């Protein structure tokens, strides 16, 4: 396949037009802390709901504790876990992508070097070793 200069230039222009925002480390750290606090608060609400519901044998008195403490606490735990997972995975995937790019660059450098050696050997008329 021969390169087409008109489409290669268009592709380069389109790539240059892509805007990828830089990650804001302060905002990520803040949201990670908020997620951890929400998890802790949710666990505390679940425990308070359990403690309040366990103090009575009447089911009608246990339901408000289960709704306010249990359901709200569970929702806070889920929301906090989602925040922590989102930013933890974002950090992991950024590291992984940087590592893949580094390894790809190193492999490309080794390939170019090997092709240069092959080219110079062919130019110098080295015998064919099969």
N, CA, C and O atoms as a GROMACS GRO file, in nm:
protein
  520
    1UNK      N    1   0.085  -0.117   0.000
    1UNK     CA    2   0.000   0.000   0.000
    1UNK      C    3   0.090   0.123   0.000
    1UNK      O    4   0.177   0.137   0.085
    2UNK      N    5   0.067   0.210  -0.094
    2UNK     CA    6   0.148   0.332  -0.103
    2UNK      C    7   0.079   0.443  -0.026
    2UNK      O    8  -0.044   0.454  -0.028
    3UNK      N    9   0.157   0.525   0.042
    3UNK     CA   10   0.096   0.634   0.119
    3UNK      C   11   0.035   0.737   0.026
    3UNK      O   12   0.091   0.770  -0.079
    4UNK      N   13  -0.078   0.787   0.065
    4UNK     CA   14  -0.147   0.891  -0.011
    4UNK      C   15  -0.125   1.023   0.062
    4UNK      O   16  -0.178   1.041   0.171
    5UNK      N   17  -0.048   1.116   0.003
    5UNK     CA   18  -0.016   1.240   0.074
    5UNK      C   19  -0.138   1.323   0.110
    5UNK      O   20  -0.138   1.390   0.213
    6UNK      N   21  -0.241   1.319   0.027
    6UNK     CA   22  -0.357   1.403   0.059
    6UNK      C   23  -0.432   1.350   0.181
    6UNK      O   24  -0.474   1.429   0.265
    7UNK      N   25  -0.449   1.217   0.191
    7UNK     CA   26  -0.520   1.164   0.308
    7UNK      C   27  -0.431   1.163   0.431
    7UNK      O   28  -0.481   1.179   0.542
    8UNK      N   29  -0.299   1.145   0.413
    8UNK     CA   30  -0.208   1.150   0.528
    8UNK      C   31  -0.210   1.289   0.591
    8UNK      O   32  -0.210   1.302   0.713
    9UNK      N   33  -0.210   1.393   0.509
    9UNK     CA   34  -0.215   1.529   0.561
    9UNK      C   35  -0.346   1.557   0.630
    9UNK      O   36  -0.349   1.624   0.734
   10UNK      N   37  -0.457   1.507   0.572
   10UNK     CA   38  -0.587   1.526   0.634
   10UNK      C   39  -0.594   1.455   0.769
   10UNK      O   40  -0.648   1.507   0.867
   11UNK      N   41  -0.538   1.334   0.772
   11UNK     CA   42  -0.538   1.258   0.897
   11UNK      C   43  -0.458   1.331   1.004
   11UNK      O   44  -0.501   1.341   1.118
   12UNK      N   45  -0.341   1.382   0.966
   12UNK     CA   46  -0.257   1.456   1.062
   12UNK      C   47  -0.330   1.580   1.113
   12UNK      O   48  -0.321   1.613   1.231
   13UNK      N   49  -0.401   1.648   1.024
   13UNK     CA   50  -0.477   1.767   1.066
   13UNK      C   51  -0.589   1.729   1.163
   13UNK      O   52  -0.614   1.799   1.260
   14UNK      N   53  -0.656   1.618   1.134
   14UNK     CA   54  -0.764   1.574   1.224
   14UNK      C   55  -0.710   1.533   1.360
   14UNK      O   56  -0.771   1.562   1.462
   15UNK      N   57  -0.595   1.466   1.362
   15UNK     CA   58  -0.535   1.425   1.489
   15UNK      C   59  -0.494   1.549   1.569
   15UNK      O   60  -0.513   1.552   1.690
   16UNK      N   61  -0.439   1.649   1.504
   16UNK     CA   62  -0.400   1.771   1.573
   16UNK      C   63  -0.521   1.844   1.630
   16UNK      O   64  -0.509   1.916   1.729
   17UNK      N   65  -0.637   1.826   1.567
   17UNK     CA   66  -0.758   1.894   1.613
   17UNK      C   67  -0.824   1.829   1.733
   17UNK      O   68  -0.915   1.887   1.792
   18UNK      N   69  -0.779   1.709   1.770
   18UNK     CA   70  -0.838   1.639   1.885
   18UNK      C   71  -0.789   1.705   2.014
   18UNK      O   72  -0.670   1.727   2.033
   19UNK      N   73  -0.884   1.736   2.101
   19UNK     CA   74  -0.849   1.797   2.230
   19UNK      C   75  -0.876   1.696   2.340
   19UNK      O   76  -0.991   1.658   2.364
   20UNK      N   77  -0.772   1.652   2.407
   20UNK     CA   78  -0.785   1.562   2.520
   20UNK      C   79  -0.744   1.640   2.645
   20UNK      O   80  -0.629   1.679   2.658
   21UNK      N   81  -0.839   1.662   2.736
   21UNK     CA   82  -0.804   1.740   2.855
   21UNK      C   83  -0.706   1.666   2.945
   21UNK      O   84  -0.712   1.543   2.958
   22UNK      N   85  -0.618   1.740   3.005
   22UNK     CA   86  -0.522   1.683   3.100
   22UNK      C   87  -0.595   1.646   3.229
   22UNK      O   88  -0.686   1.717   3.271
   23UNK      N   89  -0.556   1.536   3.291
   23UNK     CA   90  -0.620   1.500   3.418
   23UNK      C   91  -0.580   1.600   3.527
   23UNK      O   92  -0.464   1.641   3.536
   24UNK      N   93  -0.675   1.636   3.608
   24UNK     CA   94  -0.652   1.729   3.717
   24UNK      C   95  -0.629   1.646   3.844
   24UNK      O   96  -0.723   1.590   3.900
   25UNK      N   97  -0.505   1.640   3.888
   25UNK     CA   98  -0.469   1.555   4.002
   25UNK      C   99  -0.538   1.601   4.131
   25UNK      O  100  -0.578   1.518   4.212
   26UNK      N  101  -0.552   1.731   4.149
   26UNK     CA  102  -0.616   1.781   4.272
   26UNK      C  103  -0.763   1.740   4.276
   26UNK      O  104  -0.813   1.699   4.381
   27UNK      N  105  -0.831   1.752   4.164
   27UNK     CA  106  -0.973   1.715   4.160
   27UNK      C  107  -0.988   1.564   4.181
   27UNK      O  108  -1.079   1.520   4.252
   28UNK      N  109  -0.900   1.486   4.120
   28UNK     CA  110  -0.907   1.341   4.138
   28UNK      C  111  -0.883   1.302   4.283
   28UNK      O  112  -0.955   1.219   4.338
   29UNK      N  113  -0.783   1.362   4.344
   29UNK     CA  114  -0.754   1.332   4.485
   29UNK      C  115  -0.872   1.371   4.573
   29UNK      O  116  -0.908   1.298   4.665
   30UNK      N  117  -0.932   1.486   4.545
   30UNK     CA  118  -1.046   1.532   4.623
   30UNK      C  119  -1.163   1.435   4.610
   30UNK      O  120  -1.228   1.402   4.709
   31UNK      N  121  -1.191   1.391   4.487
   31UNK     CA  122  -1.303   1.299   4.467
   31UNK      C  123  -1.273   1.160   4.525
   31UNK      O  124  -1.366   1.091   4.568
   32UNK      N  125  -1.147   1.120   4.527
   32UNK     CA  126  -1.112   0.994   4.594
   32UNK      C  127  -1.138   1.005   4.744
   32UNK      O  128  -1.191   0.912   4.805
   33UNK      N  129  -1.102   1.118   4.802
   33UNK     CA  130  -1.126   1.139   4.945
   33UNK      C  131  -1.276   1.144   4.972
   33UNK      O  132  -1.323   1.087   5.070
   34UNK      N  133  -1.351   1.213   4.885
   34UNK     CA  134  -1.497   1.219   4.901
   34UNK      C  135  -1.556   1.078   4.894
   34UNK      O  136  -1.644   1.044   4.972
   35UNK      N  137  -1.507   0.997   4.800
   35UNK     CA  138  -1.555   0.859   4.790
   35UNK      C  139  -1.527   0.779   4.915
   35UNK      O  140  -1.613   0.704   4.962
   36UNK      N  141  -1.407   0.793   4.970
   36UNK     CA  142  -1.372   0.720   5.093
   36UNK      C  143  -1.457   0.767   5.210
   36UNK      O  144  -1.499   0.686   5.292
   37UNK      N  145  -1.482   0.897   5.219
   37UNK     CA  146  -1.566   0.950   5.327
   37UNK      C  147  -1.709   0.899   5.312
   37UNK      O  148  -1.773   0.863   5.411
   38UNK      N  149  -1.760   0.894   5.188
   38UNK     CA  150  -1.895   0.843   5.166
   38UNK      C  151  -1.906   0.696   5.206
   38UNK      O  152  -2.007   0.654   5.262
   39UNK      N  153  -1.804   0.618   5.177
   39UNK     CA  154  -1.805   0.478   5.218
   39UNK      C  155  -1.809   0.468   5.370
   39UNK      O  156  -1.889   0.392   5.425
   40UNK      N  157  -1.724   0.544   5.438
   40UNK     CA  158  -1.723   0.542   5.585
   40UNK      C  159  -1.856   0.588   5.643
   40UNK      O  160  -1.907   0.527   5.737
   41UNK      N  161  -1.912   0.696   5.588
   41UNK     CA  162  -2.040   0.747   5.637
   41UNK      C  163  -2.151   0.645   5.612
   41UNK      O  164  -2.239   0.627   5.697
   42UNK      N  165  -2.147   0.580   5.498
   42UNK     CA  166  -2.248   0.478   5.469
   42UNK      C  167  -2.241   0.362   5.565
   42UNK      O  168  -2.345   0.314   5.612
   43UNK      N  169  -2.121   0.316   5.596
   43UNK     CA  170  -2.105   0.206   5.692
   43UNK      C  171  -2.157   0.250   5.828
   43UNK      O  172  -2.224   0.172   5.897
   44UNK      N  173  -2.127   0.371   5.869
   44UNK     CA  174  -2.175   0.422   5.998
   44UNK      C  175  -2.328   0.427   6.000
   44UNK      O  176  -2.390   0.389   6.099
   45UNK      N  177  -2.390   0.474   5.890
   45UNK     CA  178  -2.537   0.480   5.884
   45UNK      C  179  -2.598   0.340   5.891
   45UNK      O  180  -2.701   0.320   5.956
   46UNK      N  181  -2.536   0.243   5.824
   46UNK     CA  182  -2.588   0.106   5.830
   46UNK      C  183  -2.579   0.054   5.974
   46UNK      O  184  -2.673  -0.010   6.023
   47UNK      N  185  -2.468   0.081   6.040
   47UNK     CA  186  -2.453   0.035   6.179
   47UNK      C  187  -2.550   0.106   6.272
   47UNK      O  188  -2.606   0.042   6.362
   48UNK      N  189  -2.573   0.236   6.252
   48UNK     CA  190  -2.670   0.310   6.335
   48UNK      C  191  -2.811   0.256   6.310
   48UNK      O  192  -2.889   0.240   6.404
   49UNK      N  193  -2.843   0.228   6.183
   49UNK     CA  194  -2.974   0.171   6.151
   49UNK      C  195  -2.992   0.035   6.215
   49UNK      O  196  -3.099   0.005   6.268
   50UNK      N  197  -2.889  -0.047   6.211
   50UNK     CA  198  -2.897  -0.178   6.276
   50UNK      C  199  -2.912  -0.164   6.427
   50UNK      O  200  -2.993  -0.232   6.488
   51UNK      N  201  -2.834  -0.075   6.485
   51UNK     CA  202  -2.841  -0.055   6.630
   51UNK      C  203  -2.980  -0.006   6.672
   51UNK      O  204  -3.034  -0.052   6.772
   52UNK      N  205  -3.036   0.087   6.594
   52UNK     CA  206  -3.170   0.138   6.626
   52UNK      C  207  -3.277   0.031   6.607
   52UNK      O  208  -3.369   0.020   6.688
   53UNK      N  209  -3.264  -0.048   6.500
   53UNK     CA  210  -3.365  -0.151   6.475
   53UNK      C  211  -3.353  -0.267   6.572
   53UNK      O  212  -3.452  -0.332   6.604
   54UNK      N  213  -3.233  -0.293   6.620
   54UNK     CA  214  -3.216  -0.406   6.712
   54UNK      C  215  -3.268  -0.374   6.852
   54UNK      O  216  -3.281  -0.464   6.934
   55UNK      N  217  -3.296  -0.249   6.879
   55UNK     CA  218  -3.343  -0.210   7.012
   55UNK      C  219  -3.491  -0.233   7.034
   55UNK      O  220  -3.540  -0.214   7.145
   56UNK      N  221  -3.562  -0.275   6.931
   56UNK     CA  222  -3.705  -0.295   6.946
   56UNK      C  223  -3.747  -0.425   6.877
   56UNK      O  224  -3.686  -0.467   6.779
   57UNK      N  225  -3.850  -0.488   6.930
   57UNK     CA  226  -3.899  -0.613   6.872
   57UNK      C  227  -4.016  -0.588   6.777
   57UNK      O  228  -4.058  -0.678   6.705
   58UNK      N  229  -4.069  -0.466   6.776
   58UNK     CA  230  -4.184  -0.432   6.692
   58UNK      C  231  -4.134  -0.396   6.552
   58UNK      O  232  -4.051  -0.307   6.535
   59UNK      N  233  -4.186  -0.469   6.453
   59UNK     CA  234  -4.141  -0.449   6.315
   59UNK      C  235  -4.174  -0.308   6.266
   59UNK      O  236  -4.095  -0.249   6.192
   60UNK      N  237  -4.285  -0.255   6.304
   60UNK     CA  238  -4.325  -0.121   6.260
   60UNK      C  239  -4.226  -0.015   6.307
   60UNK      O  240  -4.209   0.087   6.240
   61UNK      N  241  -4.160  -0.038   6.418
   61UNK     CA  242  -4.059   0.057   6.465
   61UNK      C  243  -3.923   0.032   6.401
   61UNK      O  244  -3.838   0.121   6.400
   62UNK      N  245  -3.900  -0.087   6.347
   62UNK     CA  246  -3.772  -0.120   6.284
   62UNK      C  247  -3.763  -0.066   6.141
   62UNK      O  248  -3.653  -0.038   6.093
   63UNK      N  249  -3.877  -0.052   6.074
   63UNK     CA  250  -3.877  -0.010   5.932
   63UNK      C  251  -3.812   0.127   5.912
   63UNK      O  252  -3.731   0.139   5.821
   64UNK      N  253  -3.842   0.230   5.991
   64UNK     CA  254  -3.775   0.359   5.969
   64UNK      C  255  -3.622   0.350   5.982
   64UNK      O  256  -3.548   0.416   5.909
   65UNK      N  257  -3.577   0.268   6.077
   65UNK     CA  258  -3.433   0.250   6.092
   65UNK      C  259  -3.373   0.180   5.970
   65UNK      O  260  -3.265   0.216   5.923
   66UNK      N  261  -3.444   0.080   5.920
   66UNK     CA  262  -3.395   0.007   5.804
   66UNK      C  263  -3.391   0.097   5.681
   66UNK      O  264  -3.298   0.088   5.601
   67UNK      N  265  -3.490   0.182   5.665
   67UNK     CA  266  -3.494   0.271   5.548
   67UNK      C  267  -3.390   0.381   5.561
   67UNK      O  268  -3.310   0.403   5.469
   68UNK      N  269  -3.390   0.451   5.674
   68UNK     CA  270  -3.299   0.566   5.687
   68UNK      C  271  -3.155   0.522   5.702
   68UNK      O  272  -3.066   0.577   5.637
   69UNK      N  273  -3.131   0.425   5.786
   69UNK     CA  274  -2.993   0.381   5.809
   69UNK      C  275  -2.945   0.283   5.707
   69UNK      O  276  -2.838   0.300   5.649
   70UNK      N  277  -3.023   0.179   5.683
   70UNK     CA  278  -2.979   0.072   5.595
   70UNK      C  279  -2.974   0.112   5.448
   70UNK      O  280  -2.871   0.098   5.384
   71UNK      N  281  -3.086   0.161   5.396
   71UNK     CA  282  -3.093   0.193   5.254
   71UNK      C  283  -3.005   0.313   5.219
   71UNK      O  284  -2.930   0.309   5.121
   72UNK      N  285  -3.014   0.418   5.298
   72UNK     CA  286  -2.932   0.537   5.271
   72UNK      C  287  -2.784   0.505   5.289
   72UNK      O  288  -2.700   0.549   5.210
   73UNK      N  289  -2.751   0.428   5.393
   73UNK     CA  290  -2.612   0.389   5.414
   73UNK      C  291  -2.559   0.304   5.300
   73UNK      O  292  -2.446   0.322   5.256
   74UNK      N  293  -2.639   0.211   5.253
   74UNK     CA  294  -2.599   0.127   5.141
   74UNK      C  295  -2.579   0.210   5.014
   74UNK      O  296  -2.484   0.187   4.939
   75UNK      N  297  -2.668   0.306   4.991
   75UNK     CA  298  -2.654   0.394   4.874
   75UNK      C  299  -2.525   0.475   4.883
   75UNK      O  300  -2.457   0.494   4.781
   76UNK      N  301  -2.491   0.522   5.000
   76UNK     CA  302  -2.367   0.599   5.016
   76UNK      C  303  -2.244   0.510   4.995
   76UNK      O  304  -2.145   0.554   4.936
   77UNK      N  305  -2.250   0.387   5.042
   77UNK     CA  306  -2.138   0.295   5.021
   77UNK      C  307  -2.120   0.268   4.871
   77UNK      O  308  -2.007   0.269   4.821
   78UNK      N  309  -2.230   0.245   4.800
   78UNK     CA  310  -2.222   0.218   4.656
   78UNK      C  311  -2.168   0.341   4.582
   78UNK      O  312  -2.082   0.328   4.495
   79UNK      N  313  -2.218   0.459   4.615
   79UNK     CA  314  -2.171   0.582   4.549
   79UNK      C  315  -2.024   0.607   4.578
   79UNK      O  316  -1.947   0.641   4.488
   80UNK      N  317  -1.983   0.591   4.703
   80UNK     CA  318  -1.843   0.610   4.738
   80UNK      C  319  -1.753   0.508   4.670
   80UNK      O  320  -1.644   0.542   4.624
   81UNK      N  321  -1.799   0.384   4.663
   81UNK     CA  322  -1.721   0.281   4.595
   81UNK      C  323  -1.707   0.311   4.447
   81UNK      O  324  -1.601   0.288   4.388
   82UNK      N  325  -1.812   0.361   4.386
   82UNK     CA  326  -1.806   0.397   4.244
   82UNK      C  327  -1.705   0.509   4.220
   82UNK      O  328  -1.629   0.504   4.123
   83UNK      N  329  -1.702   0.608   4.307
   83UNK     CA  330  -1.605   0.717   4.292
   83UNK      C  331  -1.462   0.666   4.308
   83UNK      O  332  -1.374   0.700   4.228
   84UNK      N  333  -1.440   0.585   4.409
   84UNK     CA  334  -1.305   0.532   4.431
   84UNK      C  335  -1.261   0.445   4.313
   84UNK      O  336  -1.149   0.458   4.265
   85UNK      N  337  -1.348   0.357   4.267
   85UNK     CA  338  -1.315   0.268   4.156
   85UNK      C  339  -1.290   0.347   4.028
   85UNK      O  340  -1.197   0.316   3.954
   86UNK      N  341  -1.372   0.447   4.001
   86UNK     CA  342  -1.357   0.525   3.879
   86UNK      C  343  -1.220   0.590   3.873
   86UNK      O  344  -1.152   0.581   3.770
   87UNK      N  345  -1.179   0.655   3.978
   87UNK     CA  346  -1.052   0.727   3.974
   87UNK      C  347  -0.933   0.633   3.992
   87UNK      O  348  -0.823   0.663   3.943
   88UNK      N  349  -0.952   0.521   4.060
   88UNK     CA  350  -0.845   0.422   4.068
   88UNK      C  351  -0.820   0.359   3.932
   88UNK      O  352  -0.705   0.341   3.892
   89UNK      N  353  -0.927   0.324   3.862
   89UNK     CA  354  -0.912   0.266   3.729
   89UNK      C  355  -0.856   0.366   3.630
   89UNK      O  356  -0.776   0.329   3.544
   90UNK      N  357  -0.896   0.492   3.641
   90UNK     CA  358  -0.841   0.594   3.551
   90UNK      C  359  -0.690   0.606   3.570
   90UNK      O  360  -0.617   0.615   3.471
   91UNK      N  361  -0.644   0.606   3.693
   91UNK     CA  362  -0.501   0.614   3.721
   91UNK      C  363  -0.428   0.491   3.667
   91UNK      O  364  -0.322   0.503   3.606
   92UNK      N  365  -0.486   0.372   3.690
   92UNK     CA  366  -0.426   0.248   3.642
   92UNK      C  367  -0.419   0.246   3.489
   92UNK      O  368  -0.316   0.208   3.433
   93UNK      N  369  -0.525   0.286   3.423
   93UNK     CA  370  -0.527   0.283   3.276
   93UNK      C  371  -0.432   0.386   3.216
   93UNK      O  372  -0.374   0.361   3.110
   94UNK      N  373  -0.415   0.501   3.280
   94UNK     CA  374  -0.317   0.599   3.232
   94UNK      C  375  -0.176   0.542   3.243
   94UNK      O  376  -0.096   0.557   3.151
   95UNK      N  377  -0.146   0.476   3.354
   95UNK     CA  378  -0.015   0.414   3.371
   95UNK      C  379   0.005   0.306   3.265
   95UNK      O  380   0.111   0.298   3.203
   96UNK      N  381  -0.098   0.221   3.245
   96UNK     CA  382  -0.088   0.113   3.148
   96UNK      C  383  -0.064   0.168   3.008
   96UNK      O  384   0.019   0.116   2.934
   97UNK      N  385  -0.136   0.272   2.970
   97UNK     CA  386  -0.120   0.331   2.838
   97UNK      C  387   0.020   0.389   2.821
   97UNK      O  388   0.081   0.372   2.715
   98UNK      N  389   0.071   0.456   2.921
   98UNK     CA  390   0.208   0.510   2.913
   98UNK      C  391   0.308   0.397   2.898
   98UNK      O  392   0.405   0.409   2.822
   99UNK      N  393   0.287   0.287   2.969
   99UNK     CA  394   0.378   0.173   2.959
   99UNK      C  395   0.372   0.110   2.820
   99UNK      O  396   0.476   0.076   2.764
  100UNK      N  397   0.253   0.096   2.763
  100UNK     CA  398   0.238   0.039   2.629
  100UNK      C  399   0.307   0.129   2.526
  100UNK      O  400   0.374   0.079   2.436
  101UNK      N  401   0.291   0.259   2.539
  101UNK     CA  402   0.356   0.351   2.446
  101UNK      C  403   0.507   0.341   2.458
  101UNK      O  404   0.578   0.341   2.356
  102UNK      N  405   0.558   0.332   2.579
  102UNK     CA  406   0.703   0.319   2.600
  102UNK      C  407   0.754   0.190   2.537
  102UNK      O  408   0.856   0.191   2.467
  103UNK      N  409   0.686   0.079   2.562
  103UNK     CA  410   0.730  -0.048   2.505
  103UNK      C  411   0.720  -0.049   2.353
  103UNK      O  412   0.807  -0.104   2.286
  104UNK      N  413   0.617   0.013   2.299
  104UNK     CA  414   0.602   0.021   2.154
  104UNK      C  415   0.714   0.104   2.092
  104UNK      O  416   0.768   0.068   1.987
  105UNK      N  417   0.749   0.213   2.157
  105UNK     CA  418   0.858   0.297   2.107
  105UNK      C  419   0.990   0.221   2.110
  105UNK      O  420   1.068   0.229   2.016
  106UNK      N  421   1.016   0.148   2.218
  106UNK     CA  422   1.139   0.070   2.227
  106UNK      C  423   1.143  -0.038   2.120
  106UNK      O  424   1.247  -0.062   2.059
  107UNK      N  425   1.030  -0.105   2.097
  107UNK     CA  426   1.025  -0.208   1.994
  107UNK      C  427   1.046  -0.148   1.856
  107UNK      O  428   1.114  -0.207   1.772
  108UNK      N  429   0.988  -0.033   1.831
  108UNK     CA  430   1.007   0.034   1.702
  108UNK      C  431   1.152   0.073   1.682
  108UNK      O  432   1.206   0.058   1.572
  109UNK      N  433   1.217   0.121   1.787
  109UNK     CA  434   1.359   0.156   1.777
  109UNK      C  435   1.443   0.034   1.745
  109UNK      O  436   1.534   0.041   1.661
  110UNK      N  437   1.414  -0.079   1.811
  110UNK     CA  438   1.488  -0.202   1.782
  110UNK      C  439   1.464  -0.249   1.639
  110UNK      O  440   1.557  -0.298   1.574
  111UNK      N  441   1.343  -0.237   1.590
  111UNK     CA  442   1.311  -0.278   1.453
  111UNK      C  443   1.383  -0.191   1.352
  111UNK      O  444   1.438  -0.242   1.254
  112UNK      N  445   1.384  -0.060   1.374
  112UNK     CA  446   1.452   0.031   1.283
  112UNK      C  447   1.602   0.003   1.282
  112UNK      O  448   1.666   0.006   1.177
  113UNK      N  449   1.657  -0.023   1.400
  113UNK     CA  450   1.800  -0.055   1.408
  113UNK      C  451   1.832  -0.184   1.333
  113UNK      O  452   1.932  -0.190   1.261
  114UNK      N  453   1.750  -0.287   1.349
  114UNK     CA  454   1.772  -0.414   1.280
  114UNK      C  455   1.759  -0.397   1.129
  114UNK      O  456   1.838  -0.453   1.053
  115UNK      N  457   1.660  -0.320   1.086
  115UNK     CA  458   1.645  -0.295   0.943
  115UNK      C  459   1.764  -0.216   0.888
  115UNK      O  460   1.805  -0.238   0.774
  116UNK      N  461   1.818  -0.126   0.966
  116UNK     CA  462   1.938  -0.052   0.925
  116UNK      C  463   2.057  -0.145   0.908
  116UNK      O  464   2.134  -0.131   0.813
  117UNK      N  465   2.073  -0.240   1.001
  117UNK     CA  466   2.182  -0.336   0.988
  117UNK      C  467   2.164  -0.424   0.865
  117UNK      O  468   2.260  -0.454   0.794
  118UNK      N  469   2.041  -0.467   0.839
  118UNK     CA  470   2.013  -0.549   0.721
  118UNK      C  471   2.042  -0.470   0.594
  118UNK      O  472   2.101  -0.522   0.500
  119UNK      N  473   2.000  -0.346   0.592
  119UNK     CA  474   2.023  -0.262   0.474
  119UNK      C  475   2.171  -0.241   0.449
  119UNK      O  476   2.217  -0.250   0.335
  120UNK      N  477   2.247  -0.213   0.554
  120UNK     CA  478   2.391  -0.192   0.536
  120UNK      C  479   2.460  -0.322   0.494
  120UNK      O  480   2.553  -0.318   0.414
  121UNK      N  481   2.414  -0.436   0.547
  121UNK     CA  482   2.473  -0.565   0.506
  121UNK      C  483   2.444  -0.593   0.359
  121UNK      O  484   2.531  -0.643   0.288
  122UNK      N  485   2.324  -0.563   0.314
  122UNK     CA  486   2.289  -0.584   0.174
  122UNK      C  487   2.366  -0.488   0.083
  122UNK      O  488   2.407  -0.525  -0.027
  123UNK      N  489   2.386  -0.366   0.129
  123UNK     CA  490   2.458  -0.266   0.050
  123UNK      C  491   2.606  -0.303   0.039
  123UNK      O  492   2.668  -0.279  -0.065
  124UNK      N  493   2.662  -0.360   0.144
  124UNK     CA  494   2.803  -0.398   0.144
  124UNK      C  495   2.827  -0.530   0.070
  124UNK      O  496   2.941  -0.570   0.050
  125UNK      N  497   2.720  -0.596   0.031
  125UNK     CA  498   2.733  -0.721  -0.047
  125UNK      C  499   2.766  -0.840   0.040
  125UNK      O  500   2.840  -0.929  -0.002
  126UNK      N  501   2.716  -0.844   0.157
  126UNK     CA  502   2.740  -0.958   0.245
  126UNK      C  503   2.673  -1.081   0.186
  126UNK      O  504   2.568  -1.070   0.123
  127UNK      N  505   2.734  -1.199   0.206
  127UNK     CA  506   2.675  -1.322   0.151
  127UNK      C  507   2.542  -1.353   0.219
  127UNK      O  508   2.520  -1.319   0.336
  128UNK      N  509   2.455  -1.417   0.144
  128UNK     CA  510   2.324  -1.454   0.194
  128UNK      C  511   2.338  -1.574   0.288
  128UNK      O  512   2.385  -1.680   0.246
  129UNK      N  513   2.297  -1.560   0.414
  129UNK     CA  514   2.308  -1.668   0.512
  129UNK      C  515   2.169  -1.722   0.542
  129UNK      O  516   2.089  -1.659   0.612
  130UNK      N  517   2.142  -1.836   0.489
  130UNK     CA  518   2.011  -1.896   0.515
  130UNK      C  519   2.024  -2.020   0.594
  130UNK      O  520   1.923  -2.084   0.625
   0.00000   0.00000   0.00000
